Structures are given as C-alpha cells and as structure tokens.
Amino acid sequence: MSAVEPPVWLLDVDGVLNVQRPGWGAAPRRGMAVSMGEAWPMRWAPALIRRIREIHRTGVAEVRWCSTWCPDADQVERLFGLPPLARALTGRPRAGMAGDAAKLAAAQAVISDEGRALIWTDDTAVPDEGPWCDLMLPGRRLLIRPRAARGLQPGHLDAIEVFASESV
C-alpha cells in the first residue's frame, strides 16, 4: 500500500506573508521585490518564513505559490530566503476578482483533479465558510483567510501542521 501524498498548500503573498503588522514577537524584516519592472515594498515576519521553509523541507505539505506574484515568485523567494516553490498559476493573473477566480480554480483542481487534501491561505480569495464554500470546494480542506494587515499568525501555522499530520 502506497503512502498518501501530503496536502498541497496554496500560499498567497500580499496580505498573507507581506503585511503591515506581522507580529510574531520580533521586529519584521523589510525589503523590495520587483514585478513588471516596478519595485514593491515587502514586510514580513522571519519566524513565519522559517516555519514555511521547514514545512516545505520536511514534506509536511507541498507548498505552492498561488498569487499574482507567481510570474515573479523568484523575487519573493530570494527576498524571503525560500527555496524555489511550484506555481499554481501560470501566466500573469490579474488582480482582484479575476485573480481570485483563477486561485479558486487552482484550489478546486487540487481537490478534484489531483485528489489531494488542500491547505489554502489567502486574505481575499478564500471563500467564507458555509454552503457556497462546501459546494465549491468539496473534500478535505483547511481554508485560512487571515486579516490582511496581520497575515498568517502562529496559530494558523499550528493548525496547518495539525491538519497536514491528520491528512496523511
């Protein structure tokens, strides 16, 4: 009998990693990432990035970018010190509702096409809990919609690790 594959973690950038007040008990780091020739300010919690790096390194979850940053994810990876991660979106997805629709399609593909458990962290695209969410994303999933100003917090990462351990 083969082992069950770990869940796929679809990870957004802005409002999830790049936030105004990341917290985590230490001063945030700051830097700039370039997209389409324009420099964008970034602010993040180093402890959060360390936990994501460890989750990826140990195979607890397969972390994939699911962000309008996908075409320029190498900029984010360099700045945050993350290894190259797979991209859930191809091309240059538009921001706003069109981008959110592309992210939702990527989440549905993880569940229905790949048959994998899903972890999805996004401050705008993750649907609210309820019937619509159950209809759109049936299956084993953990949906986290952090507050955009704060992004992912330690409790969110705890929940991700518990969910991933129960999914394999």
N, C-alpha and C positions, 0 to 999 in steps of 0.2 A: 504494500500500500504506500503510495507516494505522500509526501508531506503536503499540507495545504500551503499555498502561497500566502505570503504576508499581505496585509491590506495595502492598497495604494493610497498615499496621502497626497491629495491635490492641494498645493500650497500657493496662496496669493502673496503679493509683496506689499503693496500700499494698503495701509490700514490693518495689516496683519503683522508684518515684520518692520516696515518703515512707518513709524508712528511718532506723534508729538511727545507723548509721555510714556515711554515703555516700562518704567518701573523696574522690577526685578531686584531691587535693593542695591543697585550700583549705578554709577553715572552712565548715561547712554554714550554710545560711540556715534560719531558723525563722519560723513564723507559725501562724495559726489559720485553719481553713476551717470553714464551718458547713454541717451537713447535718441536716435534720429538726429544726431549732431547737437543735441541740447543737453546740458548738464543739469541733473536733478539732485537736490539735497536729500540725503538719507539720514535717518536717525534710528538706532536700534539698540536692543539690549544684548550685550555679548553673551550673557548666560543663556538666553533663548537660542541664539545661534549655536552655542556649544551643544545644547540638548538636541537640536535638529541634526547636527552633524553626527552625534552619537547614535541617534535613532537610525539614520541612514547607514552609518558604518556597520552597525551590528545586524542590520537587516530586519529590525523590528517592524519597519514599514518601508515600502518603496516610495520614496519621496519624489514627486514630480512637480515642476513649476506649472501653475495654472493661473496665468497672469498676463496682462497686456505687456509685461516685461519679457515674455517668452523669447521674442527675437533677439533681445539684448540681455538675456539671462546671464551670459558670461560676465557682464559688467557687475551684476549683483553678486554672483558667485565670487568674483575677485575681491570685491569690496568687503563682503561678509566673511570671506575665508571659507567658503563652502566648496566641496568638490563639484564637478560637473553633474548636474541632475537632468533627468529626462524632461522633455517639454510636453505638456498635454495639449498645447495649442500650436498650430502651425501658422505660418504667415504672420501678418501683423493684425491681431484682433483689434477691433475698435473698442474704445472705452464706453462706459455707460451701458445701456440696455442691450445693445448688440454684443458687447463683450461678455455681459452676464449670460446671454443666451448661449454663446459659444462655450462658456465654462460649464453651464448646466448640461449641455450635450456631452462634454468630456466626462462629467460625473456619471451621467447615465450610461455611457459606453463602458466605464469601469465595471459597473454592476451588471449590465445586460450583455454586453459583448464579451467581456473578459471573465465574467462570473467571479469577480474578486470583491472582497469587503472594501469599503470606501471610508476614508477619513477626508473630510473636505473642510478647509479653513479659509474663509473669505468674509470680508466685512460687508459686502453688498450682495454678492451673487448667491450665497447660501440661502435657500428658501426657508421661510419661517416654518416651524413645526405645525402640523395639522394635516387635514385631509389632502390638501394640494401637495404637500411635501411627500406624503405616503404614496400618492398616485404617481408623482413624477419620479420618485427615487425609491422604488420598492427594493427590498433586500437589506442586507446587513450594512449599516452605515452609521458613522458618527459625524454629525454636522455641527460645526462650531462657527458662529458668527460673532467675532469679538467686536468690542467697541472700537471704532476706527482710531480714536485718539490714543488708546492704550494698547491695542493689538493683543496678540497672544500673551497669556499670563501663565505663571507656574501651574495653576490648577488645570488649565487647558492641556498642558503637556502631560500632566499626571493622567488625565482622562484618556489621552491618546495612547499612552503606554499601556494602560489597563485594557482598553478596547483592543489594541493590537495583540496583546497576550492572550485574550479570550477568543480571538478570531482565527488562530492557527491551531 
